[in-house]
Amino acid sequence: MALIRLKELDNEQRRQLIDVKQVYEGWRRATRKKLPGSYRWVTRKGHEYLYRKYKNSERSLGRRSPETEAIMQEQSDQRLRLKGMGERLKTMARVNRALFLNRVPKDASLILRELDAVDLLGKHLFVIGTNSLYAYEMRSGVLFENALLATHDFDLLWDARDRLRLLVSGISPDGVLGILRKADPSFSSADDYGTRAQNGNGYFVDLFCPPTDPTPDRLTPNDIDPIPIEGSDWLLRAPKFEETVIGWDGMPLQMHCIDPRVFALHKLWLSRQPSRQEQSRPRDIAQARAVAAVATAFLRMKFDDPALSRLPKSLKALGAELDSAEQALQND
């Protein structure tokens, strides 16, 4: 049995991660509670009125009063809190880089931040594929060897069960491709079929959905479509996994993906599909064993957990093969 090589975080790295997560969680909460738009006092006919400007419109919230003054004070307090936490995160980013915690590559980091900013992650989109390993290692306090992490694409699982909400949620009118272009203006449709996006660095973004789902309408003719693939229906039903990770610049960001046990089962299942490319099978198996070992040895997860009861029996049966993966662990 091939050895699974991992490197455990030292105490200094662990302490830093705990502090970063606390500050980042507070910053995210404050960002989502932030009063929309900008506020100012305007004098009209000898009286002051509180005006709110949001996008291209501005309207009055009423004459100056204890109520409108409270709104203005709250807006000011929120701005100061966000500024303070933002400055602290920038300071912590330098330490994160010095401690080599900045694991998520630049392209993936930019994409995650933009998708999180429009509140799609964890609701309509989940990360699948190799990038998920960054979330698993931050939660478990170990680092996977680089050979398991090398990838030049970014797979997203489209939750088509809620796609109509996406159409009315106020996201970019250019759809997913428009959001990607906020992360990197060089993103464009990578083929004539509009099934994947690619940036100027050759970095791909694919969307996947269950084959049983009707193909959702594109938000615009230039948007990219999710690709129906076998197995993604039970990925959507599987438990999800959310973790703070550190981007290439040292700044934290949020990743939403699937349960590590389900990731391992899916990778092992995928390695045995006749349609799978032969050169991909060894890494599928290596990733399945490594993630399974981390899930059982460090996260104390079990493959016979009732939480996985909604998975197909044929898939759950593979858990017996992965339960012993932790025996091959070798920590540096």
Contacts in CASP RR format, 6 or more apart in sequence:
PFRMAT RR
TARGET T0000
AUTHOR 0000-0000-0000
METHOD contacts of the structure
MODEL  1
MALIRLKELDNEQRRQLIDVKQVYEGWRRATRKKLPGSYRWVTRKGHEYL
YRKYKNSERSLGRRSPETEAIMQEQSDQRLRLKGMGERLKTMARVNRALF
LNRVPKDASLILRELDAVDLLGKHLFVIGTNSLYAYEMRSGVLFENALLA
THDFDLLWDARDRLRLLVSGISPDGVLGILRKADPSFSSADDYGTRAQNG
NGYFVDLFCPPTDPTPDRLTPNDIDPIPIEGSDWLLRAPKFEETVIGWDG
MPLQMHCIDPRVFALHKLWLSRQPSRQEQSRPRDIAQARAVAAVATAFLR
MKFDDPALSRLPKSLKALGAELDSAEQALQND
1 327 0 8 1.000
1 328 0 8 1.000
2 286 0 8 1.000
2 289 0 8 1.000
2 328 0 8 1.000
3 328 0 8 1.000
3 329 0 8 1.000
3 330 0 8 1.000
4 289 0 8 1.000
4 290 0 8 1.000
4 293 0 8 1.000
4 325 0 8 1.000
4 328 0 8 1.000
4 329 0 8 1.000
4 330 0 8 1.000
5 145 0 8 1.000
5 330 0 8 1.000
5 332 0 8 1.000
6 142 0 8 1.000
6 143 0 8 1.000
6 144 0 8 1.000
6 145 0 8 1.000
6 290 0 8 1.000
6 293 0 8 1.000
6 294 0 8 1.000
6 329 0 8 1.000
6 330 0 8 1.000
6 331 0 8 1.000
6 332 0 8 1.000
7 142 0 8 1.000
7 143 0 8 1.000
7 145 0 8 1.000
7 331 0 8 1.000
7 332 0 8 1.000
8 141 0 8 1.000
8 142 0 8 1.000
8 143 0 8 1.000
8 331 0 8 1.000
8 332 0 8 1.000
9 17 0 8 1.000
9 141 0 8 1.000
9 142 0 8 1.000
9 143 0 8 1.000
12 99 0 8 1.000
13 99 0 8 1.000
13 100 0 8 1.000
13 101 0 8 1.000
14 141 0 8 1.000
16 92 0 8 1.000
16 95 0 8 1.000
16 96 0 8 1.000
16 99 0 8 1.000
16 101 0 8 1.000
17 101 0 8 1.000
17 138 0 8 1.000
17 141 0 8 1.000
17 246 0 8 1.000
19 92 0 8 1.000
20 89 0 8 1.000
20 92 0 8 1.000
20 96 0 8 1.000
20 101 0 8 1.000
20 244 0 8 1.000
20 246 0 8 1.000
20 252 0 8 1.000
21 244 0 8 1.000
21 252 0 8 1.000
23 85 0 8 1.000
23 88 0 8 1.000
23 89 0 8 1.000
23 92 0 8 1.000
24 89 0 8 1.000
24 244 0 8 1.000
24 252 0 8 1.000
25 244 0 8 1.000
26 85 0 8 1.000
27 82 0 8 1.000
27 85 0 8 1.000
27 86 0 8 1.000
27 89 0 8 1.000
28 254 0 8 1.000
30 78 0 8 1.000
30 81 0 8 1.000
30 82 0 8 1.000
30 85 0 8 1.000
31 82 0 8 1.000
33 78 0 8 1.000
34 78 0 8 1.000
34 82 0 8 1.000
35 71 0 8 1.000
35 74 0 8 1.000
35 75 0 8 1.000
35 78 0 8 1.000
36 52 0 8 1.000
36 54 0 8 1.000
37 52 0 8 1.000
37 53 0 8 1.000
37 54 0 8 1.000
37 55 0 8 1.000
38 52 0 8 1.000
38 53 0 8 1.000
38 54 0 8 1.000
39 50 0 8 1.000
39 51 0 8 1.000
39 52 0 8 1.000
39 53 0 8 1.000
39 61 0 8 1.000
39 71 0 8 1.000
39 72 0 8 1.000
39 75 0 8 1.000
40 50 0 8 1.000
40 51 0 8 1.000
40 53 0 8 1.000
41 48 0 8 1.000
41 49 0 8 1.000
41 50 0 8 1.000
41 51 0 8 1.000
41 64 0 8 1.000
41 72 0 8 1.000
42 48 0 8 1.000
42 49 0 8 1.000
42 50 0 8 1.000
42 51 0 8 1.000
42 60 0 8 1.000
43 49 0 8 1.000
47 63 0 8 1.000
47 64 0 8 1.000
48 63 0 8 1.000
48 64 0 8 1.000
49 60 0 8 1.000
49 61 0 8 1.000
49 62 0 8 1.000
49 63 0 8 1.000
49 64 0 8 1.000
49 68 0 8 1.000
50 60 0 8 1.000
50 61 0 8 1.000
50 62 0 8 1.000
50 63 0 8 1.000
50 64 0 8 1.000
50 68 0 8 1.000
50 71 0 8 1.000
50 72 0 8 1.000
51 58 0 8 1.000
51 59 0 8 1.000
51 60 0 8 1.000
51 61 0 8 1.000
52 58 0 8 1.000
52 59 0 8 1.000
52 61 0 8 1.000
61 68 0 8 1.000
61 71 0 8 1.000
62 68 0 8 1.000
89 251 0 8 1.000
89 252 0 8 1.000
90 251 0 8 1.000
93 102 0 8 1.000
93 249 0 8 1.000
93 250 0 8 1.000
93 251 0 8 1.000
94 250 0 8 1.000
96 102 0 8 1.000
96 246 0 8 1.000
96 250 0 8 1.000
96 251 0 8 1.000
96 252 0 8 1.000
97 249 0 8 1.000
97 250 0 8 1.000
101 246 0 8 1.000
101 250 0 8 1.000
102 246 0 8 1.000
102 247 0 8 1.000
102 248 0 8 1.000
102 249 0 8 1.000
102 250 0 8 1.000
103 134 0 8 1.000
103 137 0 8 1.000
103 138 0 8 1.000
103 143 0 8 1.000
103 149 0 8 1.000
103 245 0 8 1.000
103 246 0 8 1.000
103 247 0 8 1.000
104 112 0 8 1.000
104 131 0 8 1.000
104 134 0 8 1.000
104 245 0 8 1.000
104 246 0 8 1.000
104 247 0 8 1.000
104 248 0 8 1.000
104 253 0 8 1.000
104 255 0 8 1.000
105 247 0 8 1.000
105 248 0 8 1.000
106 247 0 8 1.000
106 248 0 8 1.000
106 249 0 8 1.000
107 154 0 8 1.000
107 183 0 8 1.000
107 184 0 8 1.000
107 199 0 8 1.000
107 201 0 8 1.000
107 203 0 8 1.000
108 131 0 8 1.000
108 154 0 8 1.000
109 247 0 8 1.000
109 248 0 8 1.000
109 249 0 8 1.000
109 251 0 8 1.000
109 253 0 8 1.000
110 183 0 8 1.000
110 184 0 8 1.000
111 154 0 8 1.000
111 180 0 8 1.000
111 183 0 8 1.000
111 205 0 8 1.000
112 121 0 8 1.000
112 127 0 8 1.000
112 253 0 8 1.000
112 254 0 8 1.000
112 255 0 8 1.000
113 183 0 8 1.000
113 253 0 8 1.000
114 179 0 8 1.000
114 180 0 8 1.000
114 182 0 8 1.000
114 183 0 8 1.000
115 121 0 8 1.000
115 125 0 8 1.000
115 179 0 8 1.000
116 253 0 8 1.000
116 254 0 8 1.000
118 169 0 8 1.000
118 170 0 8 1.000
118 171 0 8 1.000
118 172 0 8 1.000
118 179 0 8 1.000
119 169 0 8 1.000
120 166 0 8 1.000
120 169 0 8 1.000
120 171 0 8 1.000
120 179 0 8 1.000
121 127 0 8 1.000
121 254 0 8 1.000
121 255 0 8 1.000
121 256 0 8 1.000
122 159 0 8 1.000
122 240 0 8 1.000
122 242 0 8 1.000
122 256 0 8 1.000
123 159 0 8 1.000
123 162 0 8 1.000
123 165 0 8 1.000
124 158 0 8 1.000
124 159 0 8 1.000
124 162 0 8 1.000
124 163 0 8 1.000
124 165 0 8 1.000
124 166 0 8 1.000
125 156 0 8 1.000
125 157 0 8 1.000
125 158 0 8 1.000
125 159 0 8 1.000
125 207 0 8 1.000
125 256 0 8 1.000
126 156 0 8 1.000
126 157 0 8 1.000
126 159 0 8 1.000
126 235 0 8 1.000
126 236 0 8 1.000
126 240 0 8 1.000
126 256 0 8 1.000
126 257 0 8 1.000
126 258 0 8 1.000
127 135 0 8 1.000
127 154 0 8 1.000
127 155 0 8 1.000
127 156 0 8 1.000
127 157 0 8 1.000
127 255 0 8 1.000
127 256 0 8 1.000
127 257 0 8 1.000
128 155 0 8 1.000
128 156 0 8 1.000
128 157 0 8 1.000
128 208 0 8 1.000
128 235 0 8 1.000
128 257 0 8 1.000
128 258 0 8 1.000
128 263 0 8 1.000
129 151 0 8 1.000
129 155 0 8 1.000
129 263 0 8 1.000
130 148 0 8 1.000
130 149 0 8 1.000
130 150 0 8 1.000
130 151 0 8 1.000
130 155 0 8 1.000
130 287 0 8 1.000
131 151 0 8 1.000
131 154 0 8 1.000
131 155 0 8 1.000
131 255 0 8 1.000
131 257 0 8 1.000
132 241 0 8 1.000
132 255 0 8 1.000
132 257 0 8 1.000
132 258 0 8 1.000
132 260 0 8 1.000
132 263 0 8 1.000
133 144 0 8 1.000
133 148 0 8 1.000
133 149 0 8 1.000
133 287 0 8 1.000
133 291 0 8 1.000
134 149 0 8 1.000
134 245 0 8 1.000
134 255 0 8 1.000
135 241 0 8 1.000
135 242 0 8 1.000
135 243 0 8 1.000
135 245 0 8 1.000
135 255 0 8 1.000
135 257 0 8 1.000
136 144 0 8 1.000
136 241 0 8 1.000
136 243 0 8 1.000
136 260 0 8 1.000
136 263 0 8 1.000
136 291 0 8 1.000
136 294 0 8 1.000
136 295 0 8 1.000
136 299 0 8 1.000
137 143 0 8 1.000
137 144 0 8 1.000
137 294 0 8 1.000
138 243 0 8 1.000
138 244 0 8 1.000
138 245 0 8 1.000
138 246 0 8 1.000
139 241 0 8 1.000
139 243 0 8 1.000
139 299 0 8 1.000
140 294 0 8 1.000
140 295 0 8 1.000
140 298 0 8 1.000
140 299 0 8 1.000
141 298 0 8 1.000
142 294 0 8 1.000
142 298 0 8 1.000
142 331 0 8 1.000
144 290 0 8 1.000
144 294 0 8 1.000
147 286 0 8 1.000
148 283 0 8 1.000
148 286 0 8 1.000
148 287 0 8 1.000
148 290 0 8 1.000
152 202 0 8 1.000
152 203 0 8 1.000
152 204 0 8 1.000
153 203 0 8 1.000
153 204 0 8 1.000
153 205 0 8 1.000
153 206 0 8 1.000
154 203 0 8 1.000
154 204 0 8 1.000
154 205 0 8 1.000
154 206 0 8 1.000
155 206 0 8 1.000
155 208 0 8 1.000
156 205 0 8 1.000
156 206 0 8 1.000
156 207 0 8 1.000
156 208 0 8 1.000
157 207 0 8 1.000
157 208 0 8 1.000
157 209 0 8 1.000
157 232 0 8 1.000
157 235 0 8 1.000
157 236 0 8 1.000
157 258 0 8 1.000
158 207 0 8 1.000
158 208 0 8 1.000
158 209 0 8 1.000
158 216 0 8 1.000
158 226 0 8 1.000
159 236 0 8 1.000
160 209 0 8 1.000
160 210 0 8 1.000
160 213 0 8 1.000
160 214 0 8 1.000
160 216 0 8 1.000
160 226 0 8 1.000
161 213 0 8 1.000
161 236 0 8 1.000
163 216 0 8 1.000
166 219 0 8 1.000
167 217 0 8 1.000
167 219 0 8 1.000
171 179 0 8 1.000
172 178 0 8 1.000
172 179 0 8 1.000
172 182 0 8 1.000
173 219 0 8 1.000
173 220 0 8 1.000
174 181 0 8 1.000
174 219 0 8 1.000
174 220 0 8 1.000
174 222 0 8 1.000
174 223 0 8 1.000
175 218 0 8 1.000
175 219 0 8 1.000
175 220 0 8 1.000
175 223 0 8 1.000
176 197 0 8 1.000
176 207 0 8 1.000
176 219 0 8 1.000
176 223 0 8 1.000
176 224 0 8 1.000
177 187 0 8 1.000
177 188 0 8 1.000
177 189 0 8 1.000
177 197 0 8 1.000
177 220 0 8 1.000
177 222 0 8 1.000
177 223 0 8 1.000
177 224 0 8 1.000
178 187 0 8 1.000
178 223 0 8 1.000
180 187 0 8 1.000
180 197 0 8 1.000
180 199 0 8 1.000
180 205 0 8 1.000
181 187 0 8 1.000
184 199 0 8 1.000
184 200 0 8 1.000
184 203 0 8 1.000
186 199 0 8 1.000
186 200 0 8 1.000
186 201 0 8 1.000
187 197 0 8 1.000
187 198 0 8 1.000
187 199 0 8 1.000
187 200 0 8 1.000
187 205 0 8 1.000
188 197 0 8 1.000
188 198 0 8 1.000
188 199 0 8 1.000
189 196 0 8 1.000
189 197 0 8 1.000
189 198 0 8 1.000
189 222 0 8 1.000
189 224 0 8 1.000
190 196 0 8 1.000
190 197 0 8 1.000
190 198 0 8 1.000
190 204 0 8 1.000
193 225 0 8 1.000
194 223 0 8 1.000
194 224 0 8 1.000
194 225 0 8 1.000
195 206 0 8 1.000
195 207 0 8 1.000
195 224 0 8 1.000
195 225 0 8 1.000
195 227 0 8 1.000
196 204 0 8 1.000
196 205 0 8 1.000
196 206 0 8 1.000
196 207 0 8 1.000
196 224 0 8 1.000
196 227 0 8 1.000
197 204 0 8 1.000
197 205 0 8 1.000
197 224 0 8 1.000
198 204 0 8 1.000
198 205 0 8 1.000
205 224 0 8 1.000
206 227 0 8 1.000
207 224 0 8 1.000
207 225 0 8 1.000
207 226 0 8 1.000
207 227 0 8 1.000
208 226 0 8 1.000
208 227 0 8 1.000
208 228 0 8 1.000
208 229 0 8 1.000
208 232 0 8 1.000
209 216 0 8 1.000
209 226 0 8 1.000
209 227 0 8 1.000
209 228 0 8 1.000
209 229 0 8 1.000
209 232 0 8 1.000
210 228 0 8 1.000
210 229 0 8 1.000
210 231 0 8 1.000
210 232 0 8 1.000
210 233 0 8 1.000
210 236 0 8 1.000
211 228 0 8 1.000
211 229 0 8 1.000
211 230 0 8 1.000
211 232 0 8 1.000
211 233 0 8 1.000
212 228 0 8 1.000
212 233 0 8 1.000
213 228 0 8 1.000
213 233 0 8 1.000
215 225 0 8 1.000
215 226 0 8 1.000
215 228 0 8 1.000
216 225 0 8 1.000
216 226 0 8 1.000
218 224 0 8 1.000
218 225 0 8 1.000
230 273 0 8 1.000
231 266 0 8 1.000
234 310 0 8 1.000
234 311 0 8 1.000
234 312 0 8 1.000
234 315 0 8 1.000
235 258 0 8 1.000
235 262 0 8 1.000
235 266 0 8 1.000
237 310 0 8 1.000
237 311 0 8 1.000
238 258 0 8 1.000
238 259 0 8 1.000
238 262 0 8 1.000
238 308 0 8 1.000
238 310 0 8 1.000
238 311 0 8 1.000
239 258 0 8 1.000
239 259 0 8 1.000
239 262 0 8 1.000
239 307 0 8 1.000
239 308 0 8 1.000
240 256 0 8 1.000
240 257 0 8 1.000
240 258 0 8 1.000
240 259 0 8 1.000
241 256 0 8 1.000
241 257 0 8 1.000
241 258 0 8 1.000
241 259 0 8 1.000
241 260 0 8 1.000
242 254 0 8 1.000
242 255 0 8 1.000
242 256 0 8 1.000
242 257 0 8 1.000
243 254 0 8 1.000
243 255 0 8 1.000
244 252 0 8 1.000
244 253 0 8 1.000
244 254 0 8 1.000
244 255 0 8 1.000
245 252 0 8 1.000
245 253 0 8 1.000
245 254 0 8 1.000
245 255 0 8 1.000
246 252 0 8 1.000
246 253 0 8 1.000
247 253 0 8 1.000
257 263 0 8 1.000
258 266 0 8 1.000
259 301 0 8 1.000
259 307 0 8 1.000
259 308 0 8 1.000
260 291 0 8 1.000
260 292 0 8 1.000
260 294 0 8 1.000
260 295 0 8 1.000
260 299 0 8 1.000
260 301 0 8 1.000
261 292 0 8 1.000
261 295 0 8 1.000
261 301 0 8 1.000
261 303 0 8 1.000
261 305 0 8 1.000
261 308 0 8 1.000
261 319 0 8 1.000
261 322 0 8 1.000
262 308 0 8 1.000
262 311 0 8 1.000
263 287 0 8 1.000
263 288 0 8 1.000
263 291 0 8 1.000
264 287 0 8 1.000
264 288 0 8 1.000
264 289 0 8 1.000
264 291 0 8 1.000
264 292 0 8 1.000
264 295 0 8 1.000
264 319 0 8 1.000
264 322 0 8 1.000
264 325 0 8 1.000
265 288 0 8 1.000
265 303 0 8 1.000
265 311 0 8 1.000
265 315 0 8 1.000
265 316 0 8 1.000
265 318 0 8 1.000
265 319 0 8 1.000
265 322 0 8 1.000
266 315 0 8 1.000
267 284 0 8 1.000
267 285 0 8 1.000
267 287 0 8 1.000
267 288 0 8 1.000
267 291 0 8 1.000
268 284 0 8 1.000
268 285 0 8 1.000
268 288 0 8 1.000
268 318 0 8 1.000
268 319 0 8 1.000
268 321 0 8 1.000
268 322 0 8 1.000
269 315 0 8 1.000
269 318 0 8 1.000
270 276 0 8 1.000
270 284 0 8 1.000
271 280 0 8 1.000
271 281 0 8 1.000
271 284 0 8 1.000
271 285 0 8 1.000
271 288 0 8 1.000
276 284 0 8 1.000
288 322 0 8 1.000
288 325 0 8 1.000
289 322 0 8 1.000
289 325 0 8 1.000
289 328 0 8 1.000
290 325 0 8 1.000
292 303 0 8 1.000
292 319 0 8 1.000
292 322 0 8 1.000
292 323 0 8 1.000
292 325 0 8 1.000
292 326 0 8 1.000
293 325 0 8 1.000
293 326 0 8 1.000
293 328 0 8 1.000
293 329 0 8 1.000
295 301 0 8 1.000
296 302 0 8 1.000
296 303 0 8 1.000
296 322 0 8 1.000
296 323 0 8 1.000
296 325 0 8 1.000
296 326 0 8 1.000
297 326 0 8 1.000
297 329 0 8 1.000
303 316 0 8 1.000
303 319 0 8 1.000
303 320 0 8 1.000
303 322 0 8 1.000
303 323 0 8 1.000
308 316 0 8 1.000
END
